[in-house]
């Protein structure tokens, strides 16, 4: 039997790939065929914003990867109580000519008439043939004349490169509080609750320091800013890691096994998820690694949230120098730096430390899927949260909820999939959490657009049940392909390659 061999194997991200197939018979006769594989990106429009009259906002149309061909044309519709007397947006199309996104500005009119809140929804209706629509197609804009709290996000750069870990030998660190106020009020910034060890230069929304010059020791430091519009304020905090010497990245290494060498990817954090690019195989903000290895498929065990939100590793994972959200029980530390034990509880599937960013007044809840590294082997499991320096059970209330499912061909179903069932069932491998900003399961306890959630699945250690065997399951189409189908595929590839050469 002759087995064709490809010089590239999946999984493939969106884009165009040239795959060379080679088949050799017993007499060393060699046949080659070239396959051009076009993987179409998903086009999405998702999220929400609350704005006042007289403002200009921007919304993003996003592809989850590069398109094989450009431009990508995206057609959208507009509907809602707010109409062309309130804003200048009408149904039309935008084009992405390169890259993965395009920003669409919208002007909100000021009519000087007191009105209740009004919403309008932009819907991504159709897309050209070089992309496909995702399931997330709506962006909601609320025009409100209420006094709205400021919105703030923190960004960190060193040598003009976005990063989450800074190095003492790479120069000045700049932290910017990107604050906006939809009422147009003047904002003030208070950084006084940041770590006192950092001798920073503060200029309004800018917080900068030289990690080498102020005797700052390597470690984890808290940066906190309070942004006020004179009546309302929003607090935002991040942990920044200071390391001594930046590693020298090699063009011969590929630490995240994504096909791009470490030196090319660099130390930056382009998707702002807390992982340096050379240790981050995905740049989709809705996805986050459990952990990364140079020798495994890093596209399998990914945390996932909905479009419009983004995932980051949490403070404990950053402190433990993890390459993803997965941490050990020994790395769950209280405010005194001591390991916080969950008494009489056995963990199944690992502990995940993550953050969800992008919550708003319109969308104060988010759904996230957590892949477990082993199935739940017992009845009566619950999701355990580390909050206020102690372990407690997830609070199911209001919109906050826990559901579970098994993996299909090693992959967890997407958020809100019908395969998820209430509670945590025996043999579950995927946990779906619905969380509310500032709710009982948000570790920071603040309505600030960010949900923090260290936690994992736990079962009482008093159970004496023997570990069960996991039932064998597979989806329709288990990934196994009969030999005759492999041969048929090879013939089709060869015919396609001949046709392409004839064009």
N, C-alpha and C positions, 0 to 999 in steps of 0.2 A: 504494500500500500504506500502511496506517495502522499506525504503530508505537506501541504503548502505552509510556508513560514512568512510571517509579516515582520517588517522592521520596526513597526510601531504597534503597540497594543493599548487598548482603552483602560479605564474610561476616558473619553475625550470631552474636553470642554468645548463650548461654542467656538466656531472658527472653521478654517479650511486646513485640511491635513492631506498630505501626499503620502500614501502607504505603498511600499514596494513589496510585492509578494514574490517568493521564490519557491519553485518546486524542483526537486532533483530525483531522478529515477535510479534504478540499480546500476545502470551503466554510466552514471554521472552526467547524463544529459540534463541540462538546466533550462528551465523555462521561467521567465519573469513576466510579471504583469504589474501595471501601476494602477492604483485606485486613488481617485480623488474623493475624499470624504468631506462633505459639507455638513457641519453640525450647526443647526439654526439656533440662535439665541431666543430666549423668552423675552417678550416685550411686556413691561409692567408700568402701571400708573397706580400708586397707592400712597395713602397718607392723609393728613388733614392739617389745617392751620386755622387759627382764630385771628382775625385782623380787624382793625378799625377803619372807618372811612378815611379817604385821603391818602392811603398807603399804596405802595407797589409791592407785590409779592411775586415770588418765582416758584414754579413747580417743576419737578424733574420727570421726564420720560426716560425710562431706564431699560437697557438691555442687560441680561445677566452674563454677557460675554461678547467678544467680537463677532461681527457678522461676516460670513464668507464673502459677501459683496455689499457695496454701498452705492447709493444711499439707501437707508431704511426709512420708508415713509409711514408715519403713524397718523391715522385719522381719529379725531376725537369729537365728541358731542358735548353740549352744555345744557343743563336743565336745573330747575329749582326755583324757590321763591324769589331769590335775588335774580334780577334780569339785567338787560342792557341799560336800564336807568341807574343801576348800581355798580356796574363794572363794564369793561370794554372787551370782554372775551366772547367770541362767537364760535360756533362749530367750524372747524378748519382742519388743517394738517400741519405737522412739523416733520422735518427731516433730520435724521442723524447721518452726517456725511463721513464721520470717522469716530472711532472710540465707542463708548457705551452709554452716553447720555446726552440730553439736550435740555436746556432750561427755557421755560416759557414765561415771560413776564406778564403780569396781569395788573392793570390799574384799577383801584377801587375808588369810585367817585364819592365826593363829599357833597351832600345835598342840603345840609344844615337843617334837616327835619328829623325830629326825635322819632326813632323807629325801634321795634323789637328786633331781636336777633334774626338774621336771614341767612339761609344756606343756599349754596349752589354746588352742583356736583359735575366734575369733568370726568367723562367716561371714555376710555380708550376703546374705540369701536372696531377698527380694522387695522391691519398692518400689511405691508408689502410682502412679496413671496420669500424674501431673504430673512424673515424672522417669523415667529409664531406668537400668538397671544398667550399670556399666562392666565391664571385664574384671578389675578388681582388687578382690577381694571378701573377702579374709582378713586378719585381724589376729592375730598370735601373741603370747601371753603366756607367759613362762617364769618359774616360781617356783624360785628357787635359794637355797640356804643357804650358798653359797660367799661369800667376801669379794669384793665387786664393786667395781671402780673407780668413782670419781665420774663423773657425766655433767654436762657444762657447755656452755652456749651463751652467747655474748656478744651483748648488744643495746645499741644506741646511740640516745639521744634528745637533742634540743635543743629547748627550750621545750615539753617533753612530747610532741614529735612524733618518731616513729621515723624515722631518717635514716641515710644512709651517707656523706654529705658534710656537714660542719659549717661554719658561717660565723662569721667573727670579729665580725660586727655583730648576731648573734642570741642572744647570752647563753650561759649555762652549758651545758656538755656533760656528760651523765651516761652512763657506760658501766657496765652491770650484768652481772656474771657470774652467770648463772642456774644454780646448781649444785644437783644432787640426788644423794643417796646412798641406794641402794635397801636398804642394810643399816641405815639410820637413824643412821649415824655422824656426828659433828660434823665439819664441813668447815672448813678454813683456806685462805686465799687469799693468794697471793704474786704481786704485780704488778711485782717488781723488774726484770724483763727488758723492761719497756716503754721506749719512747723517753725518754731522759733529758731531752730538750728540753721535755717536757711537765711543768710544775710542778703535779702533780695533788694533790687532796685524796683520800686513800684511807681508806675506812671499811669494813673487812671485804670484802664482795663488790662494793663500790661504788668507782668510779674517776671522779672528776669534775674538770673544769678550766674556766677562763675563757679562751677562745682570744684574747681581746683584751687581757687584763690581764697576761699573763706573757711578752709579747714573742715569742710564737710566730709564726714566719713561715708563710705559706701553703706547703703541701706535703703529702707523704704520710708518715704516722707509724705505727710499729708498736706495737700494744697487745697484751701477752701476759700471761696469767694462768696460774699453776700452782695447781691445786686438789687438796688432799690430805685423805684421811680418816684420816691417821695411819699408814697402812700402804701404801696405793696412791695414786697421783696421776695426774691427767689435765691435759695442757697444751692450751691453746687460744689461738690468735693471730688477730688481724685487723689489716688496714691501714685507717686512717682518713684521709680526705682533709680537710684544712683549707683553706678558700677565704676570700678577703678579704671580699667583699661579696655578700650574697644577691641573686640576680636578681629583678627585679620582673616577675611573671608577668601576662600579659595575658588578659583574658576574650575577646579577639578572636583569639587564637592557639590552635592545636591541634597542638603539636609532635610528638605521637605518632600523629596522624591516627586517633584512636579515637572521635571524636564528642563528646568532653568537653573543654571549654576548659582551658587551662593554669592559670588562676587558680583554677578549681574543684578541679582535681586537686592542685595545690600541690607543695611541695618535699619532702614526706615520702616515706618508702619503706615503704608499708604491707605489702608482701609480703617485705620484707627481702632483696631480691635484688641490692642495690647500685645500683639505678637509681631516680632520683626518680620519683614517680608521674606527673608531667607528661611524662616521657619513657618511660613504660612502658605499653604498650597492653594487656598481659595481667596479670592478678592471680593466675593459677594458678601455684602454687609449683613445679609440675613442668615449667613452660615458661620459657624464657629467650630474649630477643632476641639475634640475631646483631648487628644494628644497627637503629636506629630512624630513620625519616625522616618528615617532615610531608607528603610527597607520594607515598608508596608504600604498598602493602599490607603492613602490619607483622605480619600473621598468617601469612605464608608461611614465611620462613626462621627457624624457631624451634628451638632446642635442646630436647630432651625427655628426661625421665627417668621412672622408674616412680613410681606413687603410694606414699606413705610417705617419699619423699625430696624434697628441694627443691634448686633450682639457684640459684647466685649468680654474678655476674661475679667474675673473679679479680683478684688484686692488680695485675697489669700492666695490665689493662683499666681498672681504677679510676684508676691513675696516669696513663694516657694520656687520661683524660677521655672514654672511649668510651661510646656509648649502647647497648652490648651486649657480648657476649663476643668479637666479632671485632676482632682487632688486626693491625697491620702487622708485617712482619719487623723493621723499624727500632725498633719499640716493645718488642721482647723484650730486656730489660735484665738484666745480671748484677748481682751484689751491689755492684759498684763503679759502677753506673749507666751502664755501657757496653753498646752494642748487641752481642748475642751472635749471631754469624754461624754458620749451619749450612753448613759448607764443602762445595762441589760438590753441593749439593742444590737442586733446583727445587721450590718449593712449589706445590701445586694446591689451590685452593678456599679459601685463607685459613688463618689461625692463630686458634684459639679458646682463650680463657683463661677457665676456669670452675671452679666448686667445686660438689661435691655434698655436702649435709648430711643427717644423719639416719641414718647407718650405726649398726648395733648388733651385739652378739655373735651374735644370731640371724641377722641380715642384714648380714654384713660386706662384701658385694659389691653393686654397683649397675650398672645398664645405662643408658647415655646415647647419644642419637642426635645427631650433628652434621651439619647441612646444609652442603654446600659451595657456594661462589658460582660455581664452574665445575666441569665434569666432569674426572675424572682422565684425562689424554690419553695415558697411556703405560702399558706393562706394568711390572711389578716395583716398583710403588709400595709404600711402607710408612708406618705412622703414626710420626711423629717427635715425641719428647717433649723439652721443655726441663726438665731436672731437675739439681739441684746445679750450677747455673751453666753447664751445657753441654747441647748437643743430643745425643740418643741415640735408638736405635730402641726402640719399644714392646716390652716383654718379654711374649711369649706364654707363660704358665706358669700351672699351677693353673686357677683360674677366669678369670684375666685373658685377654681375647681381643679380636680385631678382626674385624669383618665389614663388608660393604658392600652397597649396593643403589643402584638408580636411583630418581629421584623419580617419583611417579605424579601427573600433573596438577599438577606443581610442588611437591608435598608429599612429605616423606620418610615412609616407613612407620614405624609406631610401634615402640618398643623390643620386641625379641623376636619381631618379625613373621617369618614363614617366608620372606619375600622376601629377607632378608639371607643372604648367602653368605660362607663363610670367606675371609679375606684381603681385599685391596683390588683389585677387578677393574678393568680398563680400562673407561672410561665411567661409573664410579661417581660418584654425586652425594651420597650419604649414607654416613656412617661410623657404625657402632654399636660402642661400646667397652663391655667389661665390666671393671670396675675393683674392686680390693680395698682397703679401708681399711688403711693402713700397709703395703701391698704395694709391689712394685718399681716400679709406675707411679703411685704416690701421691707427689706432689711434696713434701709435708711430712714424709713418712717416719714418721708417728706414727699409732698406733691411737687416734683421738680423735673418731670419728664424722664426720670431714670428709675428703673426697678432693679434692686440688688437682691440676689437669691443664692446664697450658698445652701446646699441641701442634697439629700439623697434618699433612697428607699431603705426603710428599716423594718425589721421584724423582731418581735420579742425574743430574746435569747433563751427564754425558758421553754421554748418549743423543743420537744424531743423527737420530732418527726424525722425519719431518715430522708436524706436528700433524694428527690424523685428524679426519674429520667424524663428529659424533655421530649414531648411528642414530636414526631417528624412531620413537618409541614412544608409546603412549598406553594408558590403562587402558580397561576396558570402560565406555563412557560418557565421552567425552573432554571433556564440558562444552559441546559444540556442540549446539544445539537447532534442529531444522528449523522453518521459518517456520510450517507448519501447526500444530505443537505449541505455538508461542507464541500463535497465535490461540486454540487450544483452552484454553490456560491462562487467557487473558484472559476468555473466556466463563465459565469455571468460577468465576473470581474475582468476576465481576459477579453471577452467580447466588448465590454465597455471601454477597456483600454485601447483596443484596436480602433473603435469608432472615434475616440478622442484623438488618436494619432492621425486619423484620416481627415479630420476637420481642418 
